[in-house]
Amino acid sequence: MAYFFPVKAMIMIHIFKRFTAVLLMCSAFFMLSATEANAVRVSLKRIIFEGSVRSEILTIINNTGEAQTYRLGWRKYKMTERDSLRAVKEDEDASDILWADDMVRFAPRRVSIPAGSSQQIRLLLRRPADIQEAEYRSHLWIVTESKPDRFDIEQDATDKQSIRLAVQPAISLPIFVRHGDLEVSASIEDAKLSKTAEGLNVSFTLLRDGTSSLYGDLDFVCTDGGKDVVLKQVRGISVYTEVNKRYLDFDLPLGPEAAQHCQSVNVVYRADPDDPKFKGGTLAEASTSIN
């Protein structure tokens, strides 16, 4: 199965304006093609080197109608309690994270893939003899080298004002190296449910306890007339080792009538089905009601 990832865009903006003697007319057009949006697909969501695992295969899939060239490299990201991930700055202290990129080799580092085809990337672990018991993590960065379409000045200048976005899609996926007898557990605290104009809002704190990262999916379940109804599912919620908790907040757009029948919500945090230890099992859950 292949997975889509959020597009991280490098944006170049071209703006043309035409003024009349009386009035400035403003209209903007954002152009992002389906080819650009789906240019990066891969076969795995994460890679875990644990136990006797020493090698893995990642497949890059070109789902577009044109040949694509991809570059691969390492990136370092840090999680905070209120944000998901952000890039680590060059002068930033990130000593609370143990990085994996010195232990993992991959090839090739640049691939050209015809339209509708795929290419395998082989990753090899070289674990040092003196490695300490811990979890190590770095992120593999895959970016297309596809160049944006030529910006036609004569055509786009016919608009009063136009904006063209040239997008260079990229993804990153975490690479974990785990050594030793690592344990982790999850719990949910301070869950609160409130009404909004569009339905409901639920906020809570997801806590991590242990020596490895958490990752999984959230289900928001309402019991209506004795029947469980899944109101919303959120995929890919992680708590990495540099934080012990994350403050989370989600809107549940139900409409005012449906919201009246749901006075309480059960928040269920499930492990990813591909998790080698928990295999999709429930990691934590909590119920909350409207006060």
C-alpha positions as CSV (number, residue, x, y, z in Angstrom):
1,M,0.0,0.0,0.0
2,A,1.3,3.5,-0.8
3,Y,0.8,6.5,1.4
4,F,0.2,10.1,0.7
5,F,2.0,12.8,2.8
6,P,1.3,16.5,3.2
7,V,3.0,18.6,0.6
8,K,5.8,20.8,1.9
9,A,6.0,23.5,-0.7
10,M,8.8,25.8,-1.7
11,I,6.8,28.7,-3.1
12,M,7.7,31.4,-5.6
13,I,5.1,34.1,-6.0
14,H,4.8,36.3,-9.0
15,I,2.4,39.3,-8.7
16,F,1.2,41.6,-11.5
17,K,-1.0,44.6,-10.9
18,R,-2.9,46.9,-13.1
19,F,-4.2,50.2,-11.8
20,T,-7.1,52.1,-13.3
21,A,-7.5,55.9,-12.7
22,V,-10.4,55.3,-10.5
23,L,-10.2,51.9,-8.8
24,L,-7.7,49.2,-8.0
25,M,-9.3,45.9,-8.8
26,C,-8.0,42.9,-6.9
27,S,-8.5,39.3,-7.8
28,A,-6.1,36.4,-7.1
29,F,-5.8,32.9,-8.6
30,F,-3.8,30.2,-6.9
31,M,-2.8,27.4,-9.4
32,L,-1.7,24.0,-8.1
33,S,-2.0,21.1,-10.5
34,A,-3.0,17.6,-9.5
35,T,0.3,16.4,-10.9
36,E,2.2,18.6,-8.4
37,A,-0.1,17.5,-5.5
38,N,0.5,13.8,-6.1
39,A,4.1,13.9,-7.2
40,V,5.5,12.1,-4.1
41,R,4.2,8.8,-2.9
42,V,6.0,6.1,-0.9
43,S,5.3,2.6,0.3
44,L,5.9,3.1,4.0
45,K,4.9,5.7,6.7
46,R,8.0,5.1,8.8
47,I,10.9,2.7,9.1
48,I,11.9,1.0,12.3
49,F,15.2,-0.8,12.9
50,E,14.6,-3.0,15.9
51,G,15.8,-6.4,17.1
52,S,17.4,-8.3,14.3
53,V,16.2,-5.9,11.5
54,R,19.2,-4.6,9.6
55,S,17.8,-3.6,6.3
56,E,14.6,-2.2,4.8
57,I,13.2,-1.4,1.3
58,L,11.3,1.9,0.6
59,T,9.6,2.3,-2.7
60,I,9.1,5.7,-4.3
61,I,6.1,5.8,-6.6
62,N,5.7,8.3,-9.5
63,N,1.9,8.5,-9.8
64,T,2.1,11.4,-12.2
65,G,1.9,11.5,-16.0
66,E,5.5,12.7,-16.4
67,A,8.9,11.5,-15.5
68,Q,10.1,12.7,-12.2
69,T,13.5,13.0,-10.5
70,Y,13.8,12.8,-6.7
71,R,16.6,13.7,-4.4
72,L,17.0,12.1,-0.9
73,G,18.7,13.4,2.2
74,W,18.4,13.7,5.9
75,R,16.5,16.3,7.9
76,K,16.3,16.8,11.7
77,Y,12.9,17.7,13.2
78,K,11.9,18.4,16.8
79,M,8.5,18.0,18.4
80,T,7.0,20.4,20.9
81,E,4.1,20.0,23.3
82,R,1.9,22.3,21.3
83,D,3.2,21.8,17.7
84,S,3.7,18.7,15.7
85,L,7.2,19.0,14.1
86,R,9.5,21.8,13.2
87,A,13.0,21.9,11.6
88,V,15.9,22.1,14.0
89,K,17.9,25.2,13.5
90,E,21.7,25.0,12.9
91,D,22.5,26.8,16.2
92,E,19.7,25.1,18.2
93,D,20.4,22.8,21.2
94,A,18.8,19.5,20.3
95,S,20.7,17.3,22.8
96,D,17.4,15.8,24.0
97,I,17.2,13.9,20.7
98,L,19.4,11.0,19.7
99,W,19.9,11.1,15.9
100,A,19.9,8.0,13.7
101,D,21.4,9.3,10.4
102,D,25.0,8.4,11.3
103,M,23.9,4.7,11.6
104,V,21.7,4.4,8.5
105,R,22.9,4.3,4.9
106,F,20.7,4.5,1.9
107,A,21.1,4.3,-1.9
108,P,20.5,5.6,-4.4
109,R,20.4,9.3,-3.3
110,R,19.0,10.5,-6.5
111,V,16.6,8.7,-8.8
112,S,14.7,9.4,-12.0
113,I,11.4,7.5,-12.3
114,P,9.3,7.3,-15.5
115,A,5.6,8.2,-15.3
116,G,3.6,5.5,-13.5
117,S,6.7,3.6,-12.4
118,S,8.5,3.1,-9.1
119,Q,12.0,2.8,-7.7
120,Q,13.3,1.0,-4.6
121,I,15.5,2.6,-2.0
122,R,17.6,0.3,0.1
123,L,18.4,1.3,3.7
124,L,21.1,-0.5,5.8
125,L,21.7,-0.2,9.5
126,R,25.3,-0.1,10.8
127,R,24.8,-0.2,14.5
128,P,28.0,0.8,16.6
129,A,29.3,-1.8,19.1
130,D,29.0,0.7,22.0
131,I,25.5,2.0,21.2
132,Q,23.5,2.8,24.3
133,E,20.0,1.5,25.0
134,A,17.7,4.1,23.6
135,E,15.6,5.2,20.6
136,Y,17.3,7.1,17.8
137,R,15.5,9.1,15.1
138,S,16.1,11.1,12.0
139,H,13.9,12.0,9.0
140,L,14.4,10.9,5.4
141,W,13.6,13.8,3.1
142,I,12.5,13.1,-0.5
143,V,12.0,16.1,-2.8
144,T,11.2,16.3,-6.5
145,E,13.4,18.2,-8.9
146,S,10.5,19.0,-11.2
147,K,10.6,22.6,-12.3
148,P,7.5,24.7,-12.3
149,D,5.8,25.6,-15.5
150,R,7.0,28.7,-17.3
151,F,5.2,31.8,-16.0
152,D,3.6,33.4,-19.1
153,I,3.7,37.1,-18.4
154,E,1.5,38.1,-21.3
155,Q,-1.2,35.6,-20.4
156,D,-1.2,36.2,-16.7
157,A,-1.0,39.9,-17.0
158,T,-4.5,40.0,-18.5
159,D,-5.8,39.6,-14.9
160,K,-6.1,42.7,-12.7
161,Q,-3.9,40.9,-10.3
162,S,-2.7,37.3,-10.4
163,I,-0.7,35.1,-8.2
164,R,1.0,31.9,-9.4
165,L,2.3,29.3,-7.0
166,A,5.2,27.1,-8.2
167,V,5.2,24.1,-5.9
168,Q,8.1,21.7,-5.4
169,P,6.5,18.8,-3.5
170,A,8.5,16.9,-0.8
171,I,7.9,14.5,2.1
172,S,9.7,13.4,5.1
173,L,9.3,10.1,7.0
174,P,10.8,9.1,10.3
175,I,13.5,6.5,10.6
176,F,13.8,4.9,14.0
177,V,16.6,2.8,15.4
178,R,15.7,1.1,18.7
179,H,18.3,-0.7,20.8
180,G,17.6,-2.4,24.1
181,D,14.4,-3.3,26.1
182,L,12.4,-0.1,25.5
183,E,8.9,0.4,26.9
184,V,6.2,3.0,26.3
185,S,2.6,3.6,27.4
186,A,0.0,6.3,26.8
187,S,-2.7,8.0,28.7
188,I,-5.2,10.8,28.2
189,E,-5.9,13.6,30.7
190,D,-8.0,16.7,31.0
191,A,-10.4,15.8,28.2
192,K,-13.0,18.6,27.7
193,L,-16.0,18.7,25.4
194,S,-17.8,21.9,24.3
195,K,-20.4,23.0,21.8
196,T,-19.4,25.1,18.8
197,A,-21.4,26.7,16.0
198,E,-20.5,23.8,13.7
199,G,-20.9,21.0,16.2
200,L,-18.5,20.0,19.0
201,N,-14.9,20.6,20.1
202,V,-12.8,18.2,22.2
203,S,-9.5,19.1,23.8
204,F,-7.2,16.9,25.8
205,T,-3.6,16.1,26.8
206,L,-2.0,13.0,25.3
207,L,0.8,11.7,27.6
208,R,3.7,9.4,26.9
209,D,5.6,7.5,29.5
210,G,8.6,5.3,28.7
211,T,11.8,5.2,26.6
212,S,10.4,5.1,23.0
213,S,8.0,7.1,20.9
214,L,4.3,6.8,20.5
215,Y,2.4,6.9,17.2
216,G,-1.1,6.0,16.3
217,D,-4.6,7.2,15.3
218,L,-7.4,8.9,17.1
219,D,-11.1,7.9,17.0
220,F,-13.8,10.2,18.4
221,V,-16.8,8.1,19.3
222,C,-20.3,9.2,20.4
223,T,-22.9,6.8,21.9
224,D,-26.2,7.7,20.4
225,G,-29.2,5.5,21.3
226,G,-26.9,2.7,22.5
227,K,-25.0,2.7,19.2
228,D,-21.4,3.8,18.9
229,V,-21.0,6.4,16.1
230,V,-17.5,7.4,15.0
231,L,-17.7,11.2,14.6
232,K,-14.1,11.7,13.4
233,Q,-10.9,9.9,12.8
234,V,-7.5,11.6,12.8
235,R,-4.5,9.7,11.5
236,G,-0.8,9.9,12.4
237,I,-0.7,11.4,15.9
238,S,2.8,10.9,17.4
239,V,4.5,11.8,20.7
240,Y,8.3,11.5,20.2
241,T,10.8,11.0,22.9
242,E,11.8,14.7,23.3
243,V,8.3,15.4,24.8
244,N,6.2,13.6,27.4
245,K,2.9,15.1,26.3
246,R,1.1,16.9,23.6
247,Y,-1.8,19.3,24.0
248,L,-4.4,18.5,21.3
249,D,-7.6,20.2,20.1
250,F,-10.1,19.0,17.4
251,D,-13.3,20.3,16.0
252,L,-16.1,17.7,15.3
253,P,-18.3,19.3,12.6
254,L,-21.7,17.7,13.2
255,G,-24.2,20.5,12.7
256,P,-26.3,21.8,15.6
257,E,-29.0,19.2,15.4
258,A,-26.7,16.2,15.4
259,A,-24.7,17.8,18.2
260,Q,-27.7,17.8,20.5
261,H,-27.9,14.0,20.5
262,C,-24.2,13.7,21.5
263,Q,-23.6,14.8,25.0
264,S,-20.5,12.8,25.6
265,V,-17.5,11.6,23.4
266,N,-15.1,8.8,23.9
267,V,-11.5,9.6,22.8
268,V,-9.7,6.5,21.7
269,Y,-6.0,6.4,20.8
270,R,-5.0,3.3,18.8
271,A,-1.6,2.1,17.8
272,D,-0.8,2.1,14.1
273,P,-1.7,-1.3,12.6
274,D,1.9,-1.6,11.4
275,D,3.3,-1.1,14.9
276,P,5.4,-4.2,15.5
277,K,4.5,-4.3,19.2
278,F,1.0,-3.0,19.7
279,K,-0.4,-4.0,16.2
280,G,-3.3,-1.5,16.2
281,G,-4.4,-2.1,19.8
282,T,-5.9,0.6,22.0
283,L,-3.2,2.6,23.8
284,A,-5.4,5.0,25.8
285,E,-8.9,6.2,26.0
286,A,-11.0,8.7,27.9
287,S,-14.6,9.9,28.0
288,T,-15.7,13.5,28.3
289,S,-19.2,15.1,28.5
290,I,-20.6,18.6,28.0
291,N,-20.9,20.4,31.3
